[in-house]
Amino acid sequence: MGRDAFEKAVTDPESVESLKSRADVEDIFFAEFLTVPDQAYQAKTGKALPVSPKGKAVPSGKEWKTEDDLKHRFSRLFAKYFGSA
């Protein structure tokens, strides 16, 4: 997958769905990916990743409040997993 897939996902989150059908991608939702940040932090600092990060505690990006917001923002994914309603 690499950098191109990552950068496309940052600008177009719905592009991740197309990765599932690629022959060279075995499992993009591999559970051990969740430990990568911890391992990288420990390798770099020699310490365990803090449980509560310092700094900005509020998520960035556009806020959504209803399913309708998600339907408009991520229309292809919404249609696939929730139907077109």
Buried (B, 14 or more C-beta within 10 A) or exposed (E): EEEEBEEBBEEEEBBBBEBEEEEEEEEBEEEEEEEEEEEEBEEEEEEEEEEEEEEEEEEEEEEEEEEEEBBEEBEEBBEEEEEEE
